[in-house]
Amino acid sequence: MSDTPRKIPATAGETTAEHPWPVRLLSSKLTDYVARSPAVWVEGQVVQLTRRPGQTTCYLTLRDPDVDLSFSVSTHVRVLDALPTPLRDGSRVVMRARAQLYPRRGSLSLFAEQIRPVGVGELLAQLEHLRRLLAAEGLFAASRKRALPFLPRTVGLICGRASAAERDVVENARRRWPAVRFDIRAVAVQGPKAVEDVVGALRALEADPDVDVIVIARGGGSVEDLLPFSNEALLRVVSACRTPIVSAIGHEVDKPLLDDVADLAASTPTDAAKRIVPDVEAELDGIRQTRLRARNALRARILGELGTVAALRSRPVLADPHRLLTAQADLVAGQRERAARALRNRLSHAHQDVDHLRQRVRALSPMQTMARGYAVVQLADGQVVRSPAQAPAGEPLRVRVHEGEFAARVTTPADNTP
């Protein structure tokens, strides 16, 4: 082992694996560097305030209200005594502090030189700024709000432990609908853990498929007490939920930003109970009224139809149904009679025409001539004898007279003398 002293680099950039800084040197340099940093004004929420009697130094934790991040802070007791009101857990403050590094533990903390509570005016201004920001992003838009189910299977309830808000919601809801089921998540609704607890309960209920609506309820309080329900991180989780959310924070005059993001803003926890479940008596009364109206409407319809039937039956055509048939039968009989007369007249005229034709035919018929004594002489082959030369002696003849015919034979020669 060499007795030559090891060379220590002067700057951090000169350090190597062969020539590192010892921990004490790094701690010393970081302590000097941090000590030279200027004081800064920082805003946050006070938690874990510790003030022991007889000690001049007080300790607290300054927490960011929107994310899980905090600094340990120490301050002189005179700084706390100079405040107009005693500092307590959950208070919002701004402080002028310097960073300091404790070399033995290597931990960074703040030393507060001044502490000022954030007044209600400043809080309201911050809330108004956040309200405008979220409104511009569309988180308050009516189009994104979901309707509450008529009769939820399970109601998720986020409230304080054994709180009056829990009692108001549960008792009033069960008074309206005794069979309603609740999944109650008791959390901190005030103080530094409120946002974290409410967000955790909200995500657990959102993951339960049986929960149809979620109620976030809390009793009244000051602006500072209700700040967790205007926290940006909580509001963004609420806006991302698929389950309808009901805000029931404080009294009617309390308006946290949760009211604007939630799907329904109830004025009080009692009002929330009335909005999430129907009133069984009102529903039964509505059913009775509907049945009564249906019965009356049906009775009126039947009476109206009976009146219509009676009016139809009182008409002559229905009072004496045979009247229409009798009139039609008379019409048919008259038509048949007219048709029969027309046919008889037509047949009579036809008979007369036939008689006239018969008489004309008879007048022109050879039989009519033969009736006057004339005869038709024919040879054996049927040829009519028109000249004596056609009938030589001994020629057989057939003589047709009016009432028949007979045979004859020529016995003398024909005389051709004119």
C-alpha positions in Angstrom: 0.0 0.0 0.0 1.5 3.3 -1.1 2.0 6.1 1.4 1.6 8.7 -1.4 -1.4 11.0 -0.5 -4.3 10.6 -3.0 -5.0 13.5 -5.3 -8.5 15.0 -4.8 -10.0 16.7 -7.9 -10.9 20.3 -7.5 -14.1 20.2 -9.5 -16.9 17.7 -10.1 -15.9 17.5 -13.8 -12.4 16.4 -12.9 -13.6 13.4 -10.9 -13.0 9.9 -12.3 -13.3 6.3 -11.1 -9.7 6.4 -10.0 -10.0 9.9 -8.4 -13.5 10.2 -6.9 -14.7 12.6 -4.2 -15.3 11.4 -0.8 -18.9 11.6 0.5 -17.9 14.3 3.0 -16.5 16.5 0.2 -19.7 16.1 -1.9 -21.8 16.9 1.1 -19.8 20.0 1.9 -19.9 21.3 -1.6 -23.6 20.7 -2.0 -24.2 22.4 1.4 -22.3 25.4 0.3 -24.1 25.4 -3.1 -27.5 25.2 -1.5 -26.7 27.8 1.1 -25.9 30.3 -1.7 -29.3 29.8 -3.4 -31.7 32.8 -2.9 -34.8 32.7 -0.8 -38.0 31.9 -2.7 -41.7 32.4 -2.1 -43.6 29.1 -2.3 -47.3 28.2 -1.8 -48.7 25.0 -0.4 -50.7 23.3 2.3 -49.6 22.8 5.8 -49.6 19.2 7.2 -48.0 17.6 10.3 -47.4 20.8 12.2 -45.2 20.1 15.3 -44.7 22.7 18.0 -43.2 21.5 21.2 -43.3 23.6 24.4 -40.0 25.1 25.3 -38.4 24.7 21.8 -37.7 27.7 19.6 -37.9 25.7 16.3 -41.1 24.3 14.9 -41.4 21.7 12.2 -44.1 21.2 9.5 -44.5 19.7 6.1 -45.5 21.9 3.1 -47.5 19.8 0.7 -48.6 20.5 -2.9 -52.4 20.2 -2.9 -52.6 18.8 -6.4 -49.8 16.1 -6.5 -48.2 13.8 -4.0 -45.1 16.0 -3.3 -43.9 17.8 -0.1 -41.0 19.4 1.6 -40.0 19.4 5.3 -40.0 22.9 6.7 -38.5 24.3 9.9 -39.1 27.8 11.2 -38.6 29.8 14.3 -41.4 30.0 16.8 -41.6 33.8 16.4 -42.7 33.3 12.8 -45.7 31.3 13.9 -46.5 33.7 16.7 -46.6 36.6 14.3 -49.5 35.1 12.3 -52.9 36.7 12.9 -54.5 33.3 13.5 -52.9 30.1 14.7 -51.6 27.9 12.0 -53.3 24.4 11.7 -53.1 21.4 9.5 -54.7 21.9 6.1 -54.1 25.6 6.0 -53.0 27.1 2.7 -50.0 29.4 3.1 -47.3 31.2 1.2 -43.9 31.4 2.8 -40.5 32.9 2.1 -38.0 30.1 2.6 -34.4 29.1 1.9 -33.2 25.7 1.0 -30.9 24.0 3.3 -29.1 20.6 3.2 -28.4 18.6 6.3 -24.9 17.0 5.6 -25.3 14.2 8.2 -28.5 12.8 6.6 -28.0 14.3 3.1 -31.6 15.5 3.2 -32.9 18.7 1.7 -35.4 20.9 3.6 -36.7 24.5 3.8 -36.3 27.1 6.5 -39.2 29.5 6.5 -38.3 33.1 7.2 -41.9 34.4 6.7 -45.3 32.7 6.6 -48.5 34.3 5.4 -51.9 32.5 5.3 -53.7 32.6 2.0 -56.8 34.6 2.5 -60.3 33.8 1.3 -59.9 36.4 -1.5 -56.8 34.8 -2.9 -58.4 31.3 -2.7 -61.6 32.5 -4.5 -59.4 34.2 -7.2 -57.5 30.9 -7.7 -60.8 29.0 -7.9 -62.2 31.4 -10.4 -59.1 31.1 -12.5 -59.4 27.3 -12.4 -63.1 27.5 -13.2 -62.4 29.4 -16.4 -59.6 27.0 -17.4 -61.8 23.9 -16.9 -64.8 25.6 -18.6 -62.6 26.4 -21.6 -61.6 22.7 -21.8 -65.3 21.7 -21.9 -65.4 19.9 -18.5 -68.6 21.9 -17.6 -70.4 21.3 -20.9 -74.0 20.1 -20.5 -73.5 17.7 -23.5 -71.1 15.5 -21.5 -73.3 15.1 -18.5 -74.9 11.7 -18.1 -78.5 11.1 -17.0 -79.0 9.3 -13.7 -80.5 5.8 -13.8 -84.2 5.6 -12.8 -83.6 2.8 -10.2 -79.9 2.1 -9.6 -78.8 -1.4 -8.5 -76.2 -0.1 -6.1 -75.4 3.5 -5.0 -71.8 4.3 -4.3 -71.4 6.8 -1.5 -68.2 8.7 -0.7 -68.5 10.6 2.6 -66.8 11.2 5.9 -66.6 8.6 8.6 -69.8 8.4 10.7 -70.8 11.8 9.2 -74.1 13.5 9.1 -73.9 13.6 5.4 -73.8 9.8 5.3 -76.9 9.6 7.6 -78.8 12.1 5.5 -78.2 10.3 2.2 -78.8 6.8 3.5 -81.8 7.4 5.7 -83.6 9.6 3.2 -82.9 7.3 0.3 -84.2 4.3 2.2 -87.2 6.2 3.3 -88.0 6.8 -0.3 -87.0 3.3 -1.6 -86.4 0.8 1.2 -84.7 -1.8 -1.1 -81.9 0.6 -2.2 -78.4 -0.8 -1.7 -75.3 1.3 -0.8 -71.6 0.7 -1.2 -70.2 3.3 1.4 -66.6 4.4 1.3 -65.8 6.4 4.4 -62.8 8.7 3.7 -61.2 11.9 4.9 -63.3 14.8 3.4 -61.1 17.6 4.9 -57.5 18.2 5.3 -54.4 17.1 3.4 -55.5 13.5 2.7 -58.9 14.4 1.5 -58.2 14.5 -2.2 -56.1 11.3 -2.2 -58.8 9.4 -0.2 -61.7 10.6 -2.4 -59.9 9.9 -5.6 -59.1 6.3 -4.4 -62.7 5.7 -3.3 -64.0 7.1 -6.6 -61.8 4.8 -8.7 -62.7 1.8 -6.6 -66.5 2.5 -7.1 -66.0 3.2 -10.8 -64.4 -0.2 -11.3 -67.4 -2.0 -9.7 -69.9 -2.9 -12.5 -72.8 -3.1 -10.0 -72.5 0.6 -9.0 -74.8 2.6 -11.2 -74.4 6.0 -9.6 -71.8 7.6 -7.2 -72.6 10.3 -4.6 -69.9 12.4 -3.2 -71.3 14.0 0.0 -70.0 16.3 2.7 -71.6 18.7 5.2 -71.1 22.4 5.1 -67.9 24.2 6.0 -65.7 27.2 5.2 -64.1 27.9 1.9 -60.8 26.3 3.2 -62.7 23.2 4.4 -64.3 22.6 1.0 -61.1 23.2 -1.1 -60.5 19.5 -1.7 -63.7 19.4 -3.8 -62.3 22.1 -6.0 -59.0 20.3 -6.5 -58.0 20.1 -10.2 -56.8 16.5 -9.9 -60.0 15.3 -8.3 -62.1 17.2 -10.9 -60.3 15.5 -13.8 -60.8 12.1 -12.3 -64.6 12.9 -11.9 -64.8 14.0 -15.5 -63.2 10.8 -16.8 -65.7 8.5 -14.9 -68.3 6.6 -17.0 -70.6 6.2 -13.9 -72.8 9.2 -13.3 -71.5 11.4 -10.4 -73.7 13.3 -8.0 -72.1 16.2 -6.0 -73.7 16.8 -2.6 -71.2 19.1 -1.0 -72.1 21.5 1.8 -75.3 23.6 1.8 -77.1 25.4 -0.9 -74.8 28.4 -0.7 -71.6 26.3 -1.1 -70.5 25.9 -4.7 -67.3 23.9 -5.1 -66.1 23.3 -8.6 -67.2 19.6 -8.2 -70.8 20.9 -8.7 -69.9 22.1 -12.2 -68.1 18.9 -13.3 -70.5 16.3 -11.7 -73.4 15.0 -13.8 -75.8 16.3 -11.1 -75.3 19.0 -8.4 -77.5 18.4 -5.4 -78.0 21.4 -3.1 -77.6 19.2 0.1 -77.0 15.5 0.9 -80.7 15.2 1.6 -81.5 16.6 -1.8 -79.1 14.0 -3.3 -81.0 11.2 -1.6 -84.2 12.5 -3.3 -82.6 12.7 -6.7 -80.9 9.3 -6.9 -83.9 7.0 -6.1 -87.6 7.4 -6.8 -90.2 7.7 -4.1 -91.9 4.3 -3.8 -95.2 5.9 -2.6 -95.1 8.4 -5.4 -94.5 5.7 -7.9 -97.2 3.5 -6.6 -99.6 6.5 -6.6 -98.5 7.2 -10.2 -99.3 3.6 -11.1 -102.7 3.9 -9.5 -103.4 7.1 -11.2 -102.3 5.7 -14.6 -104.5 2.6 -14.1 -107.4 4.8 -13.2 -106.9 7.0 -16.2 -106.6 3.9 -18.4 -109.8 2.4 -16.9 -111.7 5.7 -17.5 -110.3 6.0 -21.0 -111.3 2.5 -21.8 -114.8 2.9 -20.3 -115.3 6.2 -22.2 -114.1 4.4 -25.4 -116.5 1.5 -24.9 -119.4 3.9 -24.1 -118.6 5.9 -27.2 -118.6 2.8 -29.4 -121.8 1.6 -27.8 -123.4 4.9 -28.6 -122.1 4.7 -32.2 -123.6 1.2 -32.5 -126.9 2.4 -31.1 -127.0 5.3 -33.5 -126.2 3.0 -36.4 -128.9 0.5 -35.4 -131.5 3.3 -35.1 -131.1 4.2 -38.8 -133.9 3.0 -41.1 -131.6 0.7 -43.1 -130.6 -1.1 -39.9 -133.9 -0.8 -38.0 -135.6 -2.7 -40.9 -132.8 -4.5 -42.7 -135.4 -6.1 -45.2 -136.4 -2.7 -46.5 -133.3 -2.4 -48.6 -133.7 -5.9 -49.9 -137.4 -5.4 -50.5 -136.8 -2.3 -52.6 -134.1 -4.1 -54.6 -136.4 -7.1 -55.0 -139.1 -4.8 -56.3 -136.7 -3.2 -58.6 -135.5 -6.6 -59.9 -139.2 -7.8 -60.3 -140.0 -4.6 -62.3 -137.0 -5.1 -64.5 -137.9 -8.7 -65.0 -141.5 -7.7 -65.9 -140.2 -5.1 -68.3 -137.8 -7.6 -69.8 -140.6 -10.2 -70.2 -142.9 -7.6 -71.9 -140.1 -6.5 -74.2 -139.3 -10.2 -75.0 -143.0 -11.0 -75.7 -143.3 -7.9 -77.9 -140.2 -8.9 -79.8 -141.4 -12.5 -80.2 -144.9 -11.2 -81.4 -143.2 -9.0 -84.0 -141.0 -11.9 -85.0 -144.0 -14.2 -85.4 -145.7 -11.6 -87.6 -142.6 -11.2 -89.7 -142.4 -15.0 -90.1 -146.1 -15.2 -91.1 -145.6 -12.5 -93.7 -142.5 -14.2 -95.1 -144.4 -17.6 -95.1 -147.2 -16.0 -97.0 -144.8 -14.5 -99.5 -143.0 -17.8 -99.9 -146.2 -19.6 -100.4 -147.3 -17.0 -103.0 -144.1 -17.7 -104.9 -144.1 -21.5 -104.4 -145.0 -23.8 -107.3 -147.2 -25.7 -104.8 -149.5 -22.7 -104.7 -149.8 -22.9 -108.5 -150.5 -26.6 -108.4 -153.2 -26.0 -105.8 -155.1 -24.2 -108.6 -155.0 -27.4 -110.7 -151.6 -27.3 -112.4 -149.3 -30.3 -112.4 -145.6 -30.8 -113.0 -144.7 -33.6 -115.5 -141.2 -35.2 -115.1 -139.4 -37.8 -117.0 -138.0 -40.8 -115.2 -134.7 -39.0 -114.6 -136.5 -36.1 -112.9 -136.3 -33.8 -115.9 -139.3 -31.5 -116.2 -141.2 -32.0 -119.5 -141.6 -28.6 -121.1 -142.3 -29.7 -124.7 -144.3 -32.6 -126.2 -141.2 -33.6 -128.1 -139.5 -34.6 -124.9 -142.1 -37.3 -124.2 -142.3 -39.8 -127.1 -144.9 -42.5 -127.1 -144.3 -45.2 -124.4 -142.2 -42.8 -122.3 -142.9 -43.3 -118.5 -143.7 -40.1 -116.8 -144.1 -38.9 -113.2 -146.9 -36.4 -112.6 -146.8 -34.2 -109.5 -150.0 -32.5 -108.5 -150.9 -30.4 -105.4 -151.7 -33.3 -103.2 -149.1 -35.8 -104.4 -147.8 -37.5 -107.6 -148.6 -40.5 -109.7 -147.0 -42.4 -112.7 -148.2 -42.1 -116.3 -147.1 -43.3 -119.8 -147.3 -41.5 -123.1 -149.7 -43.4 -125.4 -149.9 -41.1 -128.5 -147.1 -39.5 -130.4 -146.6 -35.9 -129.8 -148.3 -33.4 -132.0 -145.7 -30.8 -133.0 -148.3 -28.6 -134.7 -148.2 -25.2 -133.3 
